Structures are given as C-alpha cells and as structure tokens.
Amino acid sequence: MERHFGCTACGKCCTGWLPLSIPDALAHAARFPLFLLWTPVRPGGKSYDLTARLGFVLHLKNRKRAAVRLTPFSYVPPGMACPALGDDGLCAVHADKPQRCRAMPFSGARAEAEQSDLLLPKPGWACDISAAAPAVYRDHQILLREDFAAERAQLESDALVLRPFAERLLDALPSLRGDLEKMALKPQGGHIITNFSTLVSRLPHVDIFALAAQQAPVMESFAERTQNNPQQADEHARYVACAKDWQRMLDGV
C-alpha cells in the first residue's frame, strides 16, 4: 500500500503540545513554555520496544512493566496556536523550526511500520493526501527519510541524557514514581507533567540563569493568556507556579 502526503501550510497542526528535542527546547526557550512529559506504554502498546529503547522500563506490581518516554515539550493548551505561528498562518521560525515539525507527518518516536495513521489528516486539516501529492510511505516504509532519520538520531542522542536523569529523579522522588506507576496501570494510559528546570543541572554548558531569564516571561505571558478560561485552569496553574520557580532562580532564592 502506498500513501501520499503534501503539506499545504494550513497551520492547523500548529496548535497544542509540541514534543521537542533537548537542543530545540533550549534554542526556543524564549518562545515555548517548557515542561517535561512522562508517557508510559504497556507491552503490546504502539511502539513499545522503541519506547523502551529511547526511554526506560518501569517495573510494576505483579511482574508487570511499562516502557516510559521522557520528552521535553512545549506545553501549549489544546487548540491554542503555537507561539511561533504568525498572523498569516505561517511558521515565523520556518528556517529554524524544531526537528519535530520538520519530520511531520512522520514521527521518530514511532516504529517505522506504525506510521500509517499519522498520514490521515485530523478533521479541519487541509493536508493534501491525493494522488497528486508526493508518495511518502509504501509497504510500511518511509520513502522520504531525511527528516525522520534526523529526528530519530536526535531522540537516541537525547536518551543518553534523559534516561539516567529520569532514573535518578524517580529514585529521589518516590511520589513521582508512585504516580507514574498508577498512570501506567490505567487502561486508558495518560501522561505526567513535571518542570523542565529539574533537567537543567544535567545539561552541560547551559546557563540556568540565562534560561530562567527566558522562561520566566514566557510563563507569565501564558499565565495571562489562560487566566480567564476555566477550560485552561490546569495549564494556568502550571504556568503561574513555574513562573514563580524561574523567578526565584533569578532572585537567587
């Protein structure tokens, strides 16, 4: 089976959460509200083996287990436009856009044989999947591979930092481990979100004060944008708390 896909620059996919590599998170710290996303996948789930390789295996009760991916991401509320999306509906950082955006519609975090559903536009998206669009996927293999391969390579590189960081943090925070174990056992799955600042000490050559100076106003801006929307109450609370954390770093508290 062959699939075709062409981007029409409709901007409809440029909303909500955006997974980021570590380099992209740091490069766009003055734009994106940065957090960490913990995602458990149980055996038999989509891309379980790859998730275990890029993340780590969490041992649960009764000899059960789950693979967990830890991902830096831009935590923008669902439906809210990416802060890099211009008024004209085009990406304002196209030349330097994150690797995740370059690899679209494919995902380096997915097994190659499990990409097919990513080529089906969501309601309202204007992606071109007609026969006139380029052929991009055939017999469970990606034909245009450069951006996909680059994202996969970056994820493997990031894993060398994220895996030991995650294991140490879970050892230090039993409550986080407990929450993650509960999430992994839920039939519907889910995510846990933690602060990006906890990762910074594991990143060499990163000036935490410079990063705090970038992130504090971003969090304050998103806190202001979400303060009057009851549907964004959870996001608003996180932005407010994180803005205070970054500001305390700047104040040396």
C-alpha positions in Angstrom: 0.0 0.0 0.0 1.2 3.5 -0.9 0.4 6.7 0.8 0.7 10.2 -0.5 1.1 13.4 1.6 1.7 17.1 0.9 1.7 20.0 3.4 -0.5 22.9 2.3 0.8 25.2 5.1 -2.7 25.5 6.6 -1.3 25.8 10.1 -3.9 23.6 11.6 -1.4 21.2 13.1 0.5 24.1 14.7 -1.6 24.0 18.0 -1.3 22.5 21.4 1.6 20.3 22.7 4.8 20.1 20.8 7.4 17.5 21.7 10.9 18.9 21.4 14.5 17.6 21.4 16.7 19.0 24.1 18.6 21.3 21.6 15.3 22.6 20.2 13.9 23.2 23.7 17.0 25.3 24.6 17.1 27.1 21.3 13.4 28.2 21.6 13.3 28.8 25.4 12.3 32.4 24.8 9.2 31.3 22.9 7.9 28.0 24.3 6.7 27.2 27.8 8.9 24.2 28.5 8.0 21.2 30.6 8.8 17.5 30.7 6.3 14.9 29.6 6.4 11.3 31.1 4.5 8.8 28.9 4.1 5.2 29.9 3.4 2.5 27.3 2.5 -1.0 28.3 3.6 -4.2 26.5 1.6 -4.6 23.3 1.1 -0.8 23.0 2.2 1.1 20.0 6.0 1.2 19.6 6.6 -0.4 23.0 10.0 -1.7 22.1 11.1 1.6 20.6 9.8 3.4 23.7 11.8 1.1 26.0 14.9 1.8 23.9 14.5 5.6 23.8 13.3 5.7 27.4 13.4 3.2 30.2 11.4 0.2 31.6 9.4 0.8 34.8 8.7 -2.3 36.8 5.2 -2.5 38.2 3.4 -4.8 40.6 2.7 -8.5 39.8 5.7 -8.6 37.4 4.1 -6.1 35.1 6.1 -3.5 33.4 5.8 -0.4 31.2 8.2 1.5 28.9 8.4 5.2 29.7 9.4 8.0 27.4 10.6 11.3 28.9 10.2 14.2 26.5 10.8 17.9 26.7 7.8 19.7 25.2 6.1 23.0 24.6 3.1 22.9 26.9 0.5 25.0 25.0 -3.2 24.3 25.7 -5.0 22.2 23.1 -6.4 24.4 20.4 -4.2 27.3 21.2 -1.8 28.3 18.3 1.9 27.6 18.6 3.7 30.8 19.7 5.8 30.6 16.5 2.7 30.7 14.2 2.5 34.1 12.5 -0.7 36.1 11.9 -0.5 35.0 8.3 -0.9 31.3 9.4 2.7 30.5 8.5 5.6 29.5 10.7 7.6 32.5 11.8 10.7 30.3 12.5 10.5 28.1 9.5 14.2 28.2 8.8 15.0 27.2 12.4 11.8 25.2 13.3 12.1 22.3 15.7 13.0 18.8 14.4 9.6 17.5 15.4 8.0 20.0 12.9 10.4 19.1 10.2 9.7 15.4 10.4 5.9 15.8 10.2 3.8 13.9 9.4 6.1 11.1 10.5 7.4 10.7 14.0 10.8 9.5 15.0 9.3 8.3 18.3 7.2 5.7 16.4 8.3 2.5 14.9 8.5 2.8 11.1 5.9 0.2 10.5 3.4 2.1 12.7 3.3 5.5 10.9 0.3 4.9 8.6 -2.3 6.6 10.8 -0.1 9.7 11.1 -0.8 10.3 7.4 -4.5 10.7 7.9 -5.4 14.4 8.4 -7.4 15.3 11.5 -10.8 17.0 11.0 -10.2 20.5 9.7 -6.7 19.9 8.5 -6.0 20.7 4.8 -3.2 18.2 4.2 -3.1 17.0 0.6 -3.3 13.2 0.5 -4.4 13.0 -3.1 -2.6 11.0 -5.7 -1.1 14.3 -6.9 0.8 14.7 -3.6 4.2 13.1 -3.3 4.4 9.4 -2.4 5.8 9.2 1.1 5.0 5.8 2.5 5.0 2.4 0.9 4.7 -1.1 2.4 5.3 0.2 5.9 8.4 2.1 4.9 9.1 5.8 4.8 10.2 6.9 1.4 11.3 10.5 2.2 13.6 9.7 5.1 15.9 12.5 5.8 13.9 14.4 8.4 12.6 11.3 10.0 16.1 9.8 10.3 17.4 13.1 11.8 14.7 13.2 14.4 15.3 9.5 15.3 19.0 10.2 15.7 18.3 13.2 17.9 16.0 11.2 20.1 18.6 8.5 20.5 21.2 11.2 21.5 18.7 12.8 23.9 18.1 9.4 25.5 21.7 9.3 26.7 20.8 12.3 28.9 17.1 11.7 29.7 17.3 8.1 30.7 19.8 8.5 33.6 18.1 11.7 34.6 14.7 10.0 34.8 16.0 7.1 36.8 17.8 9.3 39.3 14.8 11.6 39.7 12.4 8.6 40.3 14.8 7.3 42.9 14.9 10.7 44.6 11.1 11.3 44.4 9.1 8.2 45.4 5.9 10.1 45.0 6.7 10.7 41.3 7.5 7.0 40.9 4.2 6.1 42.5 2.2 8.5 40.3 3.9 7.1 37.2 3.2 3.5 38.3 -0.5 4.4 38.8 -0.6 6.1 35.4 1.0 3.1 33.7 -1.7 0.8 35.1 -4.6 2.8 33.9 -6.4 1.1 30.9 -6.6 4.4 29.1 -3.0 5.4 29.8 -2.1 9.1 30.2 0.8 11.5 31.0 2.6 13.1 33.9 4.0 16.6 33.5 6.9 18.0 35.5 9.1 21.1 35.4 11.8 21.4 32.8 14.0 23.2 35.3 14.8 19.9 37.1 16.6 18.7 33.9 18.9 21.8 33.6 21.5 20.6 36.0 22.1 17.5 33.8 22.8 19.7 30.8 26.4 20.8 30.4 27.2 24.3 29.3 23.7 25.6 30.0 23.5 28.8 31.9 20.5 28.3 34.2 20.2 32.0 34.9 20.0 32.8 31.3 17.5 30.1 30.8 15.4 31.4 33.7 15.5 34.9 32.2 14.0 33.4 29.0 11.4 31.2 30.6 10.0 33.4 33.4 8.4 35.9 31.0 7.2 33.1 28.7 5.4 31.5 31.7 4.0 34.9 32.8 2.7 35.5 29.3 0.9 32.2 29.1 -0.5 32.6 32.6 -2.0 35.8 31.5 -3.4 34.3 28.3 -5.1 31.4 30.2 -6.3 33.2 33.4 -9.9 33.8 32.3 -10.6 30.4 30.6 -12.0 27.8 33.0 -11.1 25.0 30.5 -7.4 26.1 30.8 -7.3 26.1 34.6 -4.8 23.3 34.9 -2.4 24.9 32.4 -2.9 28.3 34.0 -1.9 26.9 37.4 1.2 25.3 36.0 2.3 28.5 34.3 1.8 30.5 37.4 3.8 28.0 39.6 6.6 27.6 37.0 6.9 31.4 36.5 7.5 31.7 40.3 10.1 28.9 40.2 12.0 30.5 37.4 11.8 33.9 39.1 13.1 32.5 42.3 16.2 31.2 40.4 16.7 34.7 39.0 16.4 36.2 42.5 18.9 33.7 43.9 16.3 32.3 46.4 
